[in-house]
């Protein structure tokens, strides 16, 4: 054995203690850490672009990395990172994630580890948490992008089956053009259309209900009537990124009874609202969708990367048709919900379910629901404060946990865009709170998405103070 490897094996407890101490020091300073480190801190130094001929050992490498690059780590896991929809890692989920790397299990069903059984049990618990039926089969994937991709791949296979075509075997050319209908499709779904060979041009925009981002069911029906023979999937939103709008799923389900389409519900973060009795009614009907996306590293607050793709059990055979993997050293394809090998693009991956399982065990329904309720209350508080603060305006009501706002001078002019960008640059430089740019109804705005388990009212006060200070400089 190489002497450095032997040395690190002999001193493994010390290495892990050093890693633990480093992690603890980071977490202890998280509330004060910048939500957006300066650009100069985000560059790798020249010598670290070059592969060393001789190594320095694990402890020296850890020290080298942290001394040089700790300042480039943002507080994205902290209580005032409102950018995108980014959760943190609860203590239980973080500890589990460390164990995942330690035990290093491939969660594929090879009958040599309990990992697949834990994953299946985790999916069962999540269905109970969200009020989803046994008829939905869930599989862990890397994120909402992959969950949407998998769902739409199954939909593509189903559209072919309705016409006597096996797309997975015969290819997309046998199916021909497909129509994808949505009012507010997430960009990851548009990306999936490209990856699936359906093409971004397959997406047809549906008119929204007045003043919302939600599908107008009447407008959807008119499109369905216009070409009833075209293979169609409908992408519904259960929490849009700008305003957390929820499509009227019962109305869409009624339309599905009349027309032949696949209904996919993108509930990447909005689906977690079902953990709260107060907000679960927003998702009425989602249990009947053909497929559903939920992202665990958002509002469930487990470390990256973790999401779930749900499919109705009646479609499971189609999922296997798409993703089956044939190899003499692997389990044969079978229609069963506990082997991701034949249900997702991945042939191997880590034990993703354990952080979710640990969080469910540690905090239960009550604990996770409290995070949802608290985040929504704080988002509404922030929205109220911005409404009452000169210099800001809300672009939409605070429907759930996202505040979509703008400077009060906002219009659609280049000057308004320049001011918004200048404001966000000042906000990033201050490093107290992170918001991200967006656009709503043609107006340049910003989003504050609250999903972190640590966020408190004191964080809203600090965030508002920084927003006010930066506004005064624009």
C-alpha positions as CSV (number, residue, x, y, z in Angstrom):
1,X,0.0,0.0,0.0
2,X,1.2,3.5,-0.8
3,X,2.7,5.0,2.4
4,X,0.3,8.0,2.4
5,X,-2.7,5.6,2.1
6,X,-1.3,3.5,4.9
7,X,-0.7,6.6,7.0
8,X,-4.3,7.8,6.5
9,X,-5.6,4.4,7.3
10,X,-3.7,4.3,10.5
11,X,-4.9,7.8,11.4
12,X,-8.4,7.6,10.1
13,X,-10.1,8.6,13.4
14,X,-8.0,11.8,13.6
15,X,-8.9,12.6,9.9
16,X,-12.6,12.2,10.6
17,X,-12.3,14.3,13.8
18,X,-10.6,17.0,11.8
19,X,-13.4,16.9,9.2
20,X,-16.0,17.0,12.0
21,X,-14.3,20.0,13.7
22,X,-14.2,21.8,10.4
23,X,-17.8,21.2,9.7
24,X,-18.9,22.3,13.2
25,X,-16.9,25.5,12.9
26,X,-18.6,26.2,9.5
27,X,-22.1,25.5,11.0
28,X,-21.4,27.7,14.0
29,X,-20.6,30.6,11.8
30,X,-23.4,30.0,9.3
31,X,-25.8,32.8,10.5
32,X,-23.0,35.3,10.1
33,X,-21.5,34.0,6.9
34,X,-22.0,35.9,3.7
35,X,-24.9,34.7,1.6
36,X,-22.8,35.6,-1.5
37,X,-19.0,35.6,-1.1
38,X,-17.2,38.1,-3.3
39,X,-16.1,37.0,-6.8
40,X,-12.5,37.1,-5.8
41,X,-13.2,34.4,-3.1
42,X,-14.8,32.1,-5.7
43,X,-11.7,31.5,-7.8
44,X,-9.4,28.5,-7.5
45,X,-5.7,29.5,-7.1
46,X,-3.4,28.6,-10.0
47,X,-1.4,25.9,-8.3
48,X,-4.6,24.0,-7.5
49,X,-5.3,23.6,-11.2
50,X,-2.3,21.3,-11.5
51,X,-2.2,17.7,-10.5
52,X,0.5,17.0,-7.8
53,X,2.9,14.2,-8.5
54,X,3.1,13.5,-4.8
55,X,0.3,14.0,-2.4
56,X,0.3,15.5,1.1
57,X,-2.1,13.2,2.9
58,X,-5.7,13.7,4.0
59,X,-5.2,16.0,7.0
60,X,-2.9,18.3,5.2
61,X,-5.3,18.3,2.2
62,X,-8.2,19.2,4.4
63,X,-6.2,22.0,6.0
64,X,-5.1,23.3,2.7
65,X,-8.6,23.3,1.3
66,X,-10.3,25.0,4.2
67,X,-7.6,27.6,4.7
68,X,-7.7,28.6,1.1
69,X,-11.3,28.2,0.1
70,X,-13.6,28.5,3.2
71,X,-14.2,32.2,2.4
72,X,-15.7,31.1,-1.0
73,X,-18.4,29.0,0.7
74,X,-21.7,30.8,0.8
75,X,-24.3,30.5,3.6
76,X,-26.7,28.7,1.2
77,X,-27.5,26.2,4.0
78,X,-28.3,29.1,6.3
79,X,-31.5,30.9,7.5
80,X,-31.3,33.9,5.2
81,X,-30.5,32.3,1.9
82,X,-33.7,33.0,0.0
83,X,-32.3,32.4,-3.4
84,X,-33.8,29.9,-5.8
85,X,-35.6,27.4,-3.5
86,X,-32.7,26.1,-1.4
87,X,-33.2,24.2,1.8
88,X,-30.5,23.4,4.4
89,X,-29.8,20.2,6.1
90,X,-31.5,19.4,9.4
91,X,-29.2,17.9,12.0
92,X,-30.6,14.4,11.5
93,X,-30.4,14.6,7.7
94,X,-26.8,15.9,7.8
95,X,-25.7,13.1,10.2
96,X,-27.4,10.6,7.9
97,X,-25.7,12.0,4.9
98,X,-22.3,11.6,6.5
99,X,-23.3,7.9,7.2
100,X,-24.3,7.5,3.6
101,X,-20.7,8.3,2.5
102,X,-19.2,6.2,5.3
103,X,-21.2,3.0,4.6
104,X,-21.0,3.7,0.8
105,X,-23.9,1.4,-0.2
106,X,-25.1,1.1,-3.7
107,X,-28.9,1.2,-3.2
108,X,-29.5,-1.0,-6.2
109,X,-31.3,-4.2,-5.5
110,X,-28.5,-6.7,-5.5
111,X,-29.6,-8.6,-2.4
112,X,-26.4,-7.6,-0.5
113,X,-27.6,-4.6,1.5
114,X,-30.7,-3.4,3.3
115,X,-30.5,0.0,1.5
116,X,-33.3,-0.8,-1.1
117,X,-35.6,-1.9,1.7
118,X,-35.0,1.4,3.6
119,X,-35.6,3.3,0.4
120,X,-38.9,1.6,-0.1
121,X,-39.9,2.2,3.5
122,X,-38.9,5.9,3.1
123,X,-41.2,6.2,0.1
124,X,-44.0,4.6,2.0
125,X,-43.6,7.1,4.9
126,X,-43.4,10.0,2.5
127,X,-46.7,8.9,0.9
128,X,-48.2,9.0,4.4
129,X,-46.8,12.4,5.1
130,X,-48.2,13.8,1.9
131,X,-51.5,12.0,1.9
132,X,-50.6,10.0,-1.3
133,X,-52.1,6.6,-2.0
134,X,-50.5,3.2,-2.2
135,X,-51.1,3.3,-5.9
136,X,-48.3,5.7,-6.4
137,X,-44.8,4.2,-6.7
138,X,-41.9,6.4,-5.8
139,X,-38.2,6.4,-6.8
140,X,-35.4,8.5,-5.6
141,X,-33.6,10.6,-8.2
142,X,-31.0,13.4,-8.1
143,X,-33.4,16.4,-8.3
144,X,-36.6,17.8,-9.7
145,X,-35.0,18.1,-13.2
146,X,-34.4,14.3,-13.3
147,X,-37.8,13.6,-11.7
148,X,-39.5,15.6,-14.4
149,X,-37.4,13.9,-17.1
150,X,-38.3,10.4,-15.8
151,X,-42.0,11.3,-15.6
152,X,-42.1,12.7,-19.1
153,X,-40.1,9.7,-20.5
154,X,-42.8,7.4,-19.0
155,X,-45.5,9.7,-20.5
156,X,-43.8,9.4,-23.9
157,X,-44.0,5.7,-23.6
158,X,-47.6,5.8,-22.6
159,X,-48.5,8.1,-25.5
160,X,-46.9,5.5,-27.8
161,X,-48.8,2.6,-26.1
162,X,-52.1,4.3,-26.8
163,X,-51.2,4.1,-30.5
164,X,-49.7,0.6,-30.5
165,X,-46.1,1.9,-30.6
166,X,-43.2,1.0,-28.2
167,X,-41.2,4.2,-28.3
168,X,-38.4,2.8,-26.2
169,X,-37.9,0.0,-28.7
170,X,-38.9,1.6,-32.0
171,X,-37.8,5.1,-31.4
172,X,-39.5,8.5,-31.3
173,X,-39.9,8.6,-35.1
174,X,-42.5,5.9,-34.9
175,X,-44.6,8.1,-32.6
176,X,-44.3,11.4,-34.4
177,X,-45.1,14.9,-33.1
178,X,-46.2,15.2,-29.5
179,X,-48.0,18.2,-27.8
180,X,-47.1,19.3,-24.3
181,X,-49.5,21.8,-22.7
182,X,-48.7,24.0,-19.7
183,X,-49.2,27.5,-18.4
184,X,-46.0,27.8,-16.3
185,X,-43.8,24.9,-17.1
186,X,-40.6,24.9,-15.1
187,X,-37.4,25.3,-17.1
188,X,-36.3,21.8,-16.2
189,X,-39.4,20.4,-18.0
190,X,-38.4,22.4,-21.1
191,X,-34.9,20.9,-20.8
192,X,-36.4,17.5,-20.5
193,X,-38.3,18.0,-23.7
194,X,-35.0,18.5,-25.4
195,X,-33.3,15.5,-23.8
196,X,-36.2,13.3,-24.7
197,X,-36.2,14.2,-28.3
198,X,-39.6,15.7,-28.1
199,X,-38.2,19.1,-28.7
200,X,-38.8,22.4,-27.0
201,X,-41.2,23.4,-29.7
202,X,-43.6,20.7,-28.5
203,X,-44.5,23.0,-25.6
204,X,-47.7,24.9,-26.2
205,X,-48.4,27.7,-23.7
206,X,-51.9,27.7,-22.2
207,X,-53.6,30.9,-21.1
208,X,-53.7,31.5,-17.3
209,X,-56.5,32.5,-15.0
210,X,-56.7,36.3,-14.6
211,X,-54.0,37.6,-12.3
212,X,-52.3,34.2,-11.7
213,X,-49.8,31.8,-13.2
214,X,-52.3,28.9,-13.1
215,X,-53.8,27.2,-16.1
216,X,-57.2,28.4,-17.3
217,X,-59.1,25.1,-17.7
218,X,-61.4,26.5,-20.3
219,X,-58.4,27.6,-22.4
220,X,-56.9,24.2,-22.0
221,X,-60.0,22.5,-23.2
222,X,-60.1,24.7,-26.3
223,X,-56.6,23.5,-27.2
224,X,-57.5,19.9,-26.5
225,X,-60.6,20.3,-28.8
226,X,-58.6,21.8,-31.6
227,X,-56.6,18.7,-32.3
228,X,-57.9,15.7,-30.3
229,X,-55.8,13.1,-32.1
230,X,-52.4,14.7,-31.3
231,X,-50.6,12.7,-28.5
232,X,-50.7,15.1,-25.5
233,X,-49.3,15.5,-22.0
234,X,-50.3,18.2,-19.7
235,X,-47.7,19.6,-17.2
236,X,-49.5,21.0,-14.2
237,X,-47.8,23.1,-11.5
238,X,-48.2,22.6,-7.8
239,X,-46.3,25.7,-6.8
240,X,-44.8,27.9,-9.5
241,X,-41.5,29.4,-8.9
242,X,-42.5,33.1,-8.9
243,X,-45.9,33.1,-7.1
244,X,-46.4,29.5,-5.8
245,X,-49.5,29.2,-7.9
246,X,-51.3,25.8,-7.9
247,X,-53.2,24.6,-10.9
248,X,-56.8,23.5,-10.4
249,X,-56.0,19.8,-10.4
250,X,-59.7,18.6,-9.9
251,X,-60.6,20.6,-13.0
252,X,-57.7,19.1,-15.0
253,X,-58.7,15.6,-13.8
254,X,-62.2,16.2,-15.2
255,X,-60.7,17.2,-18.5
256,X,-58.6,14.0,-18.5
257,X,-61.8,12.0,-18.3
258,X,-63.0,13.6,-21.6
259,X,-59.6,13.7,-23.4
260,X,-56.8,11.3,-23.7
261,X,-53.7,12.9,-22.1
262,X,-51.1,12.2,-19.5
263,X,-51.2,14.5,-16.4
264,X,-47.9,15.2,-14.7
265,X,-47.8,17.4,-11.6
266,X,-44.6,19.3,-10.9
267,X,-44.7,19.7,-7.2
268,X,-41.0,20.2,-6.7
269,X,-41.3,22.3,-3.5
270,X,-45.1,23.0,-3.3
271,X,-45.8,19.3,-2.7
272,X,-44.2,19.5,0.7
273,X,-46.9,21.9,1.7
274,X,-49.1,18.7,2.0
275,X,-47.2,17.9,5.2
276,X,-49.2,20.8,6.8
277,X,-52.9,20.2,7.5
278,X,-53.4,23.9,6.8
279,X,-52.0,23.8,3.3
280,X,-52.7,20.3,2.2
281,X,-56.0,21.3,0.5
282,X,-53.9,23.2,-2.1
283,X,-52.9,19.8,-3.6
284,X,-56.4,18.3,-3.8
285,X,-56.4,15.8,-6.6
286,X,-52.7,15.3,-7.1
287,X,-53.0,11.7,-5.9
288,X,-54.8,10.9,-9.1
289,X,-52.1,12.3,-11.4
290,X,-50.2,10.0,-13.7
291,X,-46.9,11.2,-12.3
292,X,-45.6,13.6,-9.7
293,X,-42.3,15.4,-8.9
294,X,-41.2,16.3,-5.3
295,X,-37.8,17.7,-4.4
296,X,-36.4,16.6,-1.0
297,X,-33.4,19.0,-1.0
298,X,-35.8,21.9,-1.0
299,X,-38.5,22.1,1.6
300,X,-37.7,18.8,3.2
301,X,-34.3,20.2,4.1
302,X,-32.0,17.2,3.3
303,X,-28.6,17.8,1.7
304,X,-28.2,17.7,-2.1
305,X,-29.0,15.7,-4.1
306,X,-32.4,14.2,-3.4
307,X,-35.8,14.1,-5.1
308,X,-38.6,11.7,-5.8
309,X,-40.5,10.7,-8.9
310,X,-43.9,9.2,-8.3
311,X,-45.8,7.1,-10.9
312,X,-49.1,5.4,-10.7
313,X,-48.5,1.6,-10.3
314,X,-50.6,0.9,-13.4
315,X,-47.8,2.7,-15.3
316,X,-44.9,0.9,-13.7
317,X,-44.5,-1.6,-16.5
318,X,-44.1,1.3,-18.9
319,X,-41.4,2.8,-16.7
320,X,-39.5,-0.5,-16.8
321,X,-39.9,-0.6,-20.6
322,X,-38.1,2.8,-20.8
323,X,-35.4,2.3,-18.2
324,X,-34.7,-1.4,-18.1
325,X,-31.1,-2.4,-18.1
326,X,-29.9,-5.8,-19.4
327,X,-26.6,-7.2,-18.2
328,X,-25.7,-10.8,-17.1
329,X,-24.3,-9.6,-13.8
330,X,-27.3,-7.5,-12.8
331,X,-30.8,-8.4,-11.7
332,X,-33.2,-9.0,-14.6
333,X,-35.8,-6.4,-15.4
334,X,-38.9,-6.9,-13.4
335,X,-42.0,-4.8,-12.7
336,X,-41.3,-3.9,-9.1
337,X,-40.9,-0.6,-7.3
338,X,-37.8,-1.3,-5.3
339,X,-35.0,-1.4,-7.9
340,X,-34.1,2.0,-9.4
341,X,-31.8,0.2,-11.9
342,X,-34.9,-0.5,-14.1
343,X,-36.8,2.7,-13.1
344,X,-34.5,5.6,-13.6
345,X,-31.5,6.5,-15.9
346,X,-28.9,5.6,-13.2
347,X,-27.3,2.2,-13.1
348,X,-25.6,3.0,-9.8
349,X,-25.9,5.7,-7.1
350,X,-25.5,6.3,-3.4
351,X,-28.0,5.5,-0.6
352,X,-30.0,8.7,-1.2
353,X,-33.0,7.7,0.9
354,X,-31.2,7.6,4.3
355,X,-31.2,11.4,5.0
356,X,-34.9,11.5,4.3
357,X,-35.6,8.4,6.4
358,X,-33.6,9.9,9.3
359,X,-35.4,13.2,9.1
360,X,-38.7,11.5,9.2
361,X,-37.7,9.4,12.1
362,X,-36.2,12.3,14.0
363,X,-38.9,15.0,13.5
364,X,-42.0,13.2,12.4
365,X,-45.0,14.7,10.8
366,X,-45.3,17.5,13.4
367,X,-41.8,18.7,13.0
368,X,-41.8,18.9,9.3
369,X,-45.2,20.5,9.2
370,X,-44.0,23.1,11.7
371,X,-41.2,24.1,9.2
372,X,-43.8,24.6,6.5
373,X,-46.1,26.6,8.7
374,X,-43.3,28.8,10.0
375,X,-41.8,29.5,6.6
376,X,-45.2,30.5,5.2
377,X,-45.9,32.8,8.1
378,X,-42.4,34.4,7.8
379,X,-42.8,34.8,4.0
380,X,-46.1,36.6,4.6
381,X,-44.5,38.8,7.3
382,X,-41.7,39.7,4.8
383,X,-44.4,40.5,2.2
384,X,-46.3,42.8,4.6
385,X,-43.1,44.6,5.7
386,X,-42.1,45.2,2.0
387,X,-45.6,46.5,1.2
388,X,-45.2,49.0,4.1
389,X,-41.7,50.0,3.1
390,X,-41.2,52.9,0.7
391,X,-39.1,51.8,-2.3
392,X,-40.6,48.4,-2.8
393,X,-43.7,46.8,-4.3
394,X,-45.1,43.3,-4.4
395,X,-45.5,41.9,-7.9
396,X,-47.9,39.2,-6.6
397,X,-49.7,38.2,-3.4
398,X,-47.7,36.0,-1.1
399,X,-49.6,32.8,-1.8
400,X,-47.3,30.5,0.2
401,X,-43.5,30.7,0.9
402,X,-42.2,32.9,-2.0
403,X,-42.2,36.7,-2.0
404,X,-42.1,38.1,-5.5
405,X,-41.3,41.8,-5.3
406,X,-39.7,44.7,-7.1
407,X,-38.4,48.2,-6.7
408,X,-41.3,50.6,-6.6
409,X,-40.1,52.2,-9.9
410,X,-40.5,49.0,-11.7
411,X,-41.7,49.0,-15.3
412,X,-40.6,47.2,-18.3
413,X,-37.9,49.6,-19.4
414,X,-34.2,48.9,-19.7
415,X,-33.6,51.5,-16.9
416,X,-35.8,49.4,-14.5
417,X,-33.8,46.3,-15.3
418,X,-30.6,48.2,-14.7
419,X,-31.8,49.4,-11.3
420,X,-32.9,45.9,-10.3
421,X,-29.6,44.5,-11.2
422,X,-27.7,47.2,-9.4
423,X,-29.8,46.6,-6.3
424,X,-29.2,42.8,-6.4
425,X,-25.4,43.4,-6.7
426,X,-25.5,45.7,-3.6
427,X,-27.6,43.0,-1.8
428,X,-25.1,40.3,-2.7
429,X,-22.1,42.5,-1.6
430,X,-23.8,43.1,1.7
431,X,-24.1,39.3,2.1
432,X,-26.9,39.4,4.7
433,X,-29.7,37.9,2.6
434,X,-29.7,36.3,-0.9
435,X,-32.6,36.9,-3.3
436,X,-32.6,36.0,-7.0
437,X,-33.7,37.8,-10.1
438,X,-36.9,37.0,-11.9
439,X,-39.4,38.5,-14.2
440,X,-43.2,38.6,-13.9
441,X,-45.6,40.0,-16.5
442,X,-42.6,41.6,-18.2
443,X,-41.4,43.4,-15.1
444,X,-37.9,42.8,-13.6
445,X,-38.3,41.6,-10.1
446,X,-36.8,39.5,-7.3
447,X,-37.7,36.4,-5.4
448,X,-37.3,35.5,-1.8
449,X,-38.0,31.8,-1.3
450,X,-38.3,30.7,2.4
451,X,-37.7,27.0,2.9
452,X,-34.9,26.7,5.4
453,X,-35.6,24.9,8.7
454,X,-33.6,27.5,10.7
455,X,-35.3,30.7,9.5
456,X,-36.8,32.8,12.3
457,X,-38.5,36.2,12.7
458,X,-35.1,37.7,13.6
459,X,-33.8,36.7,10.2
460,X,-36.7,38.6,8.5
461,X,-35.7,41.7,10.5
462,X,-32.1,41.4,9.4
463,X,-33.1,40.7,5.8
464,X,-35.4,43.7,5.7
465,X,-32.7,46.0,7.2
466,X,-30.3,45.0,4.5
467,X,-33.0,45.4,1.7
468,X,-33.7,48.9,3.0
469,X,-30.1,49.9,3.1
470,X,-29.4,48.6,-0.4
471,X,-32.5,50.3,-1.7
472,X,-31.3,53.6,-0.3
473,X,-28.2,53.3,-2.5
474,X,-29.9,52.7,-5.8
